[in-house]
């Protein structure tokens, strides 16, 4: 993965995905404070800058420990943050996996940007962390997130469906663990 000034970067035809920095904390708060962005995952909602700072600290710790994590997503040459997309290691049903995360501001919805970012991240994960299956946990009623997971190359893994932090999770996987 190319580095830009010490910041890990992925690029697509329209997007630049960069490792978050402290300067992104206000964007983390803005995206996670909007009720529409966390309607399916209310435990991810943020209310204060201190909570956003703590979230950034957790994201940064994953980067420090694993060399990958969540990226801040922008269009090329734009300072405006569209959202966040990336991976983190975790366990699902006792199996080590990579969780694919994507959350975008409502202003970025409906243009295929989450799919473009998730596809880039899925490709990066397949090339750089091939031993771990990539999964997306999606609430059944979140049709847009289901479409993103499928378009990013994941398939339904019904045998892994189950209760998550905010309700029942449908599981989509790069390969069946």
C-alpha positions, -999 to +999 in steps of 0.1 A: +000+000+000+015+034-009+023+059+018+017+096+015+037+116+040+036+087+065-002+083+061-014+050+046-035+056+015-058+037-009-071+054-040-099+046-064-111+065-095-130+090-073-118+085-038-088+089-015-088+068+016-063+079+042-054+068+077-073+090+101-054+117+119-063+139+149-076+165+125-103+141+115-119+140+150-145+166+142-155+146+111-157+114+132-181+133+155-201+148+126-207+115+109-215+096+141-236+123+156-260+124+127-290+102+137-294+089+102-259+074+101-263+052+132-300+043+130-292+007+125-263+007+149-273+031+178-244+020+200-220+036+175-237+071+179-216+098+194-227+129+212-196+147+223-161+156+210-146+136+239-164+105+226-150+112+191-115+116+205-119+083+223-132+066+191-102+081+171-079+067+198-093+032+194-090+035+156-054+047+159-045+019+183-057-007+157-034+010+131-005+011+155-009-026+164-018-041+130-007-016+103-042-012+090-076-001+102-103+024+092-096+050+066-110+085+062-127+088+028-127+119+006-130+126-030-096+134-047-082+168-037-111+176-014-108+184+023-144+173+029-148+140+047-174+118+031-172+090+057-150+061+069-143+027+056-119+000+067-112-032+086-104-044+121-096-078+134-121-094+157-137-127+164-171-140+151-184-173+164-150-180+179-132-175+146-107-148+138-120-125+111-116-090+096-147-069+101-155-046+071-168-012+083-183+016+062-202+046+074-208+077+053-225+111+059-260+112+044-248+138+018-226+111+003-253+084+001-267+072-032-237+078-054-219+044-050-192+059-029-195+034+000-194+006-025-163+020-042-145+024-008-156-010+005-145-027-027-110-010-025-107-021+012-119-056+004-092-058-023-066-045+000-076-070+027-074-099+002-039-089-009-025-080+025-043-101+051-053-132+030-054-156+060-085-139+076-119-140+060-135-105+056-170-102+069-196-075+071-223-075+099-255-059+086-289-054+102-316-072+082-335-039+075-304-021+063-309-028+026-283-002+014-256-018+036-265-053+023-261-040-013-227-025-004-215-058+011-226-078-020-212-053-045-178-053-026-176-090-034-189-106-001-215-134-001-242-143+024-229-166+052-263-175+069-246-200+092-229-171+109-260-149+114-267-141+150-272-115+177-248-085+176-244-054+197-274-036+182-296-065+172-296-095+148-267-094+123-268-109+088-233-119+079-217-114+045-182-130+040-154-130+015-152-167+019-171-191+042-151-196+074 
